[in-house]
């Protein structure tokens, strides 16, 4: 089944399916990367989406990724060849993913590391330093000052 037919089936269930990834955010768009789609599950059960994708030969890659934190609770990735469906039933995750995609597009971030860093910041409020593990932001220590300590 062609990708367009799968998207039609998912939208007929009530899902929202949108293109995302570097083929959307970069200008000129790379052609040697995955075709990514964000699938927001609304109006149906997530099991309907899983059935469609597995029936069409997509393989569940899991819900972990070196670039996504807490993915187990927010999305699943389904892949076949170079097509990747990012499936979520979390409206907040989908909204943040759309915002990150729009920002990457507006800034035309051609460097993959920059796109990952932006997605980390928007999706999770994280600072990503280019390593596969996600870095937690470290708060600056704040020293409490008594009135006596003030310079005036």
Secondary structure as UniProt FT lines:
FT   HELIX           3..13
FT   STRAND          16..20
FT   HELIX           22..25
FT   STRAND          35..40
FT   HELIX           46..55
FT   TURN            56..57
FT   STRAND          59..62
FT   TURN            66..67
FT   HELIX           71..73
FT   STRAND          76..80
FT   TURN            81..82
FT   STRAND          83..88
FT   HELIX           91..107
FT   HELIX           112..124
FT   HELIX           147..149
//
